[in-house]
Amino acid sequence: MESEPPEAQVDSGAMSEDELAGLLAAHEAQAVGYYTSEIADEQALSIDYYYGRPFGDEQAGRSQVVDRTVAIVIDNAVAAIMRPFVSSDEAVSFEPQGPEDEEQAEQATEFVNFVFNVDNPGFLLTHNWFKSALLEKLGIVKVWWEDSSRTTQQMLEGLDAAAVEQIMSDPEMNVVGGPYDDDGMFAIQIEREEADGRVKIVTLPSEEFLIAPYARDIESAEYCAHKPTNLTRSDLIDMGLDAEVVDGLPAASSDNSYDPRFQSRTQDEQFASGRNANGSGNDKSRDIIAVIDEYVLVDFDGDGMAERRRVVRVDDTILLNEEVDDNPFAVLCPVPMAHKVYGLSLADQTRDLQRISSVLWRQTLDNLYLANNPKMEVPQAAERPDGSTFDDLMDDAPGGVIRTNTGGMLNAVAIPFVADKSFPMLEYAEQQQEARTGISRNGQGLDTNALKKGGQMTATEAADIIAGKNSRSEMIARIFAETGYKRLFRLILRLLVQHQPKARMIRLRNKWVEMDPRGWNAEMDMSISVGLGMGSKVENLAQADSILQTMAEVAQTPFGSMITDENAYHAVKKKIQAAGAKDVENYITEPPKGPDGQPVPKETPPDPEMVKVQAEMQAKQAELAMKQEAQQADIEYKQQEGALKLQLQQQEAEAKLELEREKAAQEAMLAQQKFEFEARLAEQKMQFEADLAKQQADRQHEVAMKQADAKISSNRPGGDLDK
């Protein structure tokens, strides 16, 4: 008997698509998270508890209040755990595996964080993902590459015959028009395929995710699947499936309205009639199709080795069947159990406490209602024949009249208020809730009871209480970071490396940067920067200050070479982020890097002792220089002083000489004036004396004349003339 060739042997073991569809249907029915599973019922119950819905055993006329422990715990936990993930621009970073990966790792960190926070709504994704995990045991995200390539047409003009021939022979050029002759020059119309796309991330509701039982982690799970509840025929055609094939698919007989989780989630919406039967009318494009996107380990080709395959299936019809490297899911569980994908949620740990607290609240209120509205004892003698006595008792209006029979009396039956015994139990339930989850009803703040202990609590004790509350949140945050978050970012990097068709310009730190991940290493190591710093802003700032102070102290020691510019940059960056600012680049500038992407090396600091000696020498040199300068200044001063004195003496001599000259001139002039005055005086004296002598002579002459006349008269004959 001749043996078959290897090809025939392989073909004989290959699986048909019908067999594959049957295998997948069996996987689906056995999967954890299937709508009939115990986990599905627990998840639905947690959602009901979060909404504070009635328990179903309420009695008419009795209190029906529902405590909200689950909602308080979940919302406080979400706020506390999300903080370190959203307070930094880089929750995760990639680490190079070798020196050649340094620049790639830095670019990958920036680009992947950009894809998560800008191309996708990173904050809302994180919120919904974390909330699902904390409430429903498992938070699930799905990440894939969404192709957005498009076809464009272009007219090439002014071509010669050789260029047209070259274009016509190029298989990458799809000619759709021409060539058109224009006086010996040609024009031709071509069609180009412009490849483009984006990484897409969505959070999945728990009812849409399935995973094989006994799976230990999402990476190695034999089977996992996404069963969307809202895909229509139009959506499938838009995804690239053949329109004729899609048109032949049966519409879903019903949507997920039979799933208890879907019912709990959409209880306040209309779902009972099913969406296919409500509103689509004759619009076949809006029919919901029961598509399931499955990832299974199976030996489909019959080579004896199971490979992971992606299968898109509608009932027994397989729309897509291809081999893939990995599944596109990343999951979070706040309280993981060893060797299991599904662990516990915070809701699982507090549902019974919500039930207990609700019962205590109801009993307390019922007791208060009865104490405030006592029942009445109605003797037979007080009852009126027409029944009006009981009619009046049914009217609970304040001050209402109760008619009784003549002589009859009513007695109020007092109900003692004993529900105050419930208050310690309510406080105990709250303590149990905090002990189980580490999440306080007051968030992450200080225990309010601690502040009432007479003011005797020390700062250390208060810090220990806060640290104790934060430790559980830190643990959950670290679990989220090391599991789902780490896997998600690794999936994003892998998709970018595999599918990014061209370099892309993105805006980072107010600069446009070109990112081309096609040559990156998709298996780079990752580091997580979350899980710490879960305290208050004051604590985080204090921690950052302590780090900076320690670095400053080390920088002044012989070990100062351990502190680089980049170290200092990251320390200051941490403080700015702790203060609540995310735009760090507006406050500090990252140290420059060389062409190879490496930080520009700092000069090696000298030995401190040598620095000290040099400083002393410089100080002595400076002192000597100062002395020399002082001496030179003193000499110059003395020289200037001597010159000034000499100049002053010369000026004084010149002034004295000038003064003497002026004095001599004045004296000469005075002597001249004296001489002239004396001469004039002598002349005047001589004139006066001459005049005086003349006058005297004239007088004497006149006297002499008179005397002569008198003498003549007295001797004249004739006697005395006077008589």
ABEGO torsion letter per residue (X at the ends): XBBBBAAAAAAAABBBAAAAAAAAAAAAAABBGBAABAAAAAAAAAAAAAAGBBAGABBBGBBABBBAAAAAAAAAAAAAAAAAAAABABABBBBBABAAAAAAAAAAAAAAAAAAAAABBAAAAAAAAAAAAAAAGBBBBBBBBBBABBBBBBBBBGBBAAAAAAAAABAABBBABOBBBBGGBBBBBBBBBBBBEBBBBBBBBAAABBBBBGBABAAABABBBBBBAABBAAAAAAAGBBAAAAAABBBBABBAAABAAAAAAAAABBAAAEAAABGAEABAAABBBBBBBBBBBBBAAGAGBBBBBBBBBBEABBABBBBBABBABBBBBABBBBGBABBBBAAAAAAAAAAAAAAAAAAAAAAAAAAABBBBBBBAAABBAAGAAAAAAABABBGBBBBBBBGBBBBBBBBBBAAAAAAAAAAAAAAAAAAAAGBBAAEABBBAAAAAAGGABBAAAAAAAAAAAAAAAAAAAAAAAABAAAAAAAAAAAAAAAABABBBBBBBGGBBBBBBAAABBAABBBBBABGBGABBAAAAAAAAAAAAAAAAAAAABAAAAABBAAAAAAAAAAAAAAAGBABAAAABBBBBBBAAGBBBBBBBBBBAAAAAAAAAAAAAAAAAAAAAAAAAAAAAAAAAAAAAAAAAAAAAAAAAAAAAAAAAAAAAAAAAAAAAAAAAAAAAAAAAAAAAAAAAAAAAAAAAAAAAAAAAAAABBGEBAAX
